[in-house]
Amino acid sequence: MSRTLSRRSLLKTSAVAATALAAPNYIRARNANEKLNVAIIGAGGRGAANLNGVASENIVALCDVSTPAVEKAAEKHTSARKFTDFRKVFERAKEFDAVVVSTCEHTHAFATLLALQHGKHVYCEKPLTHNIWEARVIREAAAKTKLATQMGTQIHAEDNYRRVVELVQTGAVGPVREVHVWVGRAWGLQSAEEAKANKDILFVTERPKDEVKPPADLDWELWLGPAPARPFNPVYVPGPKWYRWWDFGNGTMSDLGSHWNDLPFWALKLKAPTAVAANGPKPHPELAPASMQAVYEFPARGDMPAVTMTWHQGSFKPPQWTEKKIPQWGSGVLFVGDNGMLLSDYSKYLLLPEKRFADFVRPKPFIEKSKGHYAEWIHACKTGAPTTCNFEYAGWLTESNHLGNVAFRVGKRLEWDAEKMKATNCPDADPFIRREYRKGWQLV
């Protein structure tokens, strides 16, 4: 099969998509105890972890551009077919019910859309896509089906997030008009000081020009996929090195934003901001920043007031943190309400000031305990039950995260028209909202 998506293959895919969208329930109903046939696209790194998460099912296909990743996975799943090109997996689509996508970020949308078009339930590692336009394409494609979808934000399934959401939504700290999210880990272009502090062995400031022969067991052309062509260099692979490079990832924001911004999105019922501004070091044309800040403005939602959400990464921290008005947690989410503050990380939370809440009676839990992030998706595939990080929810979260990077790259406050997917005051943002693909690659 050609390594490019030809016009013929696109027409064929469109025909399959039309059939799938017209009859979204053509996959036979399953008993909850009956195993799914699952295809794994991306078997190394996060793919290996995701494979382990669904290993209770029948793994019938293993695909990765790295031969060792496939062979390692095949040691346990000996009957699975082995592939290098994820497009070839779908030539045998009748053999599986569901797909787990764990490729690098710049090819997420391509594998995920093929799964949806072939009527397959799909789990996609975070972030859902490489840019805003791709997130919109995937969200809208999923909305036309009754397929089970889930983005890989595993922490969403833990009890701590549920308790925080309940506290916020029952008004424990009053109406929330301000929220801060900060993360200590930073994937991106670091200053010399940051690189030294983080023991960064990849302090690279420019795209390498040297011709380096790729490993014999890595298909470099397939790894590049729709991204601009360039010679192989070990600064890109294995992951998470590629996170830094705009052509392949989006730095810390798309990586950790999927997890940390998830909490305010859930608790405050956020969807699309009306404006976002960002600041930090001078934007680099090739590399995402290690340190930056993005300020989002969200409108009122129902009885919830308008809220400002500020993202801080690397050396940036909320004023409450720098002034030592809150515990010095390395990463966290701070909800600032009219009647107090709520501080949370992945595993714990505090109502502040603690003296004020000494006698506070927490609401009875009302968000159902998760079966587990993978188990929830598997159950949904078999029964039609909902998932909590489906592509409708995850699509909006992904768009918002990417928008923070867009504002950083153009260096201007963006007035955002979500319906038109347009920064109305900044046409310079357009190339970062939707990218050009390498010749031969086309998403829709």
Disulfide bonds with the S-S distance in Angstrom:
none
